[in-house]
C-alpha cells in the first residue's frame, strides 16, 4: 500500500543517514590515528631525540631534530649593490663551492637570506658557520683608480701618457667600487691620476717630461 511505501522510504533515509554518520566517525578516527604516527618531511638522519616515552607532547613542541642527507648551505647578509642573485659563483677560501640557487622571500633578523647550490657536499658538520665570498659582478677589463677617470659630456676618458704627451682616450666603465674603476679598453701606457680639474688641463701643456719622485716621510 501507499502507506507502507512511504514508511519504507522514511526508514531507508534514516538508515542512509546512519551510514553517512558512521562514515564520518570512521574518517575522524583515521585522522586521530594519524596523530600517533610520525612522518618525516624528507629522508634523513635523526640528530637528537627531544622527547622520550612518557614525556608530554604538546602541539608545536618538537619531538626530535632531523638532518637531511642533502646538504643545504644558506647565509645571511646585508643587501649589496650589485645585488646577490641566482647563478652567481660562490667561493670558500678561494675555492669554488657552488652557485647562488635562490634568495628567500623572508628576511631573518633583518638580513637577507640566500641559498647556495653546492657542487659537492662539504666535509663539515651540520650547523657549521662559514665565511664565503660571492662574485656579484664579473667582467673583463682593466682596473684603474677612481680619480684616473675624466667625466666629460662626450663620455669618460683617461689621460694616457704616450710620446711625452697626455692624450685623452675614450673608455667604457664596466663597474666600480669605492677605489677602483673597471674600464675597457685597457690603456697601453701609464695613465694620469688626480682631480678632474687638473686632468682636463693636461692636454694644454704640450710635451710633458715625467720624473721619478722620491718617497718622503
Protein Blocks (a to p, Z undefined) as FASTA:
>chain_A
ZZlmmmmmmmmmmmmmmmmmmmmmmmmmmmmmmmmpccdfbdcddfbdfbdehiacdehi
afbdcddfbdcdddddddddddddehiacdeehiafbdcfbdcfbdcehiacdddddfbd
cdddehiacdddddfbdcddddddfklpccdfkbccddddeehiacddddddfbdcfkbc
cdddddfbdcddddfklmmmmmmnopaddddddddZZ
